[in-house]
Amino acid sequence: MTLPIIERRKIEAEMIKNIYDVLKESHGKEVAIETIDAAVSKAAIDFGDEHRKKLGRDPNLQDMADILPNWTANDALKVDILKEEPNKLDFNVTKCRYAEMYHAMGLGEIGHVLSCNRDGKFCTGYNPNMELKRTQTIMQGASHCDFRYRMKNTEEETSCNL
């Protein structure tokens, strides 16, 4: 049985909280956040690469839509799909238990590093021709997260904005 991603993130966050606290004390908040961000980014790229290898080919955005249940399992996210095509995937997240969890753990100030920043980095490992544009997140106080994925080299090119 595969552990739901939200459960994985909780276990990781319990350890990262201690590392973050030690780094803040020894090197300051800015260095602590940069260090955690670098480590989490690398993990997200590696996780994307794992998913690509399991698929056995370069994924498109329909493939991304197909694996979205990995992140929504256990009611972790409430997602409203707006558009689902091979080169375009638009959805809004209107409820995020990841944000709730990080805030409850006292990690709200770095919740975007622990969770939100992973989304674009995942693309790097999953398919470097995949991009995410997002202008807001629940983690940082918005009413919803606006996910807009595109494939590069298509009619509508966009850039990753995280």
Secondary structure as UniProt FT lines:
FT   HELIX           5..27
FT   HELIX           29..55
FT   HELIX           61..67
FT   HELIX           69..72
FT   HELIX           73..75
FT   STRAND          77..85
FT   TURN            86..87
FT   STRAND          88..96
FT   HELIX           97..104
FT   TURN            105..106
FT   HELIX           108..110
FT   HELIX           112..116
FT   HELIX           117..126
FT   TURN            128..129
FT   STRAND          130..133
FT   TURN            138..141
FT   STRAND          145..151
FT   TURN            152..153
//
